[in-house]
């Protein structure tokens, strides 16, 4: 592997480690909170339950890009 790939791998592992530690600390803070945690759902999200949910949008975009990559590879290399 060249220097760029090694540096990029170190950066990615660092970002993953920081994200894990941050998520863990936020989760521990949420367990310590007493009382009502839930808030009111915004009106646009109530109207469009699936379109207003960023998780569903992220999964939809992921599968669309995955399908695009599969089609690109099939057209390029399987002719």
Secondary structure by P-SEA (a helix, b strand, c coil): ccaaaaaaaaaaaaaaaaaaaaaaaaaaaaaacccccccccccccccccccccaaaaaaaaaaaaaaaaaaaaaacccc
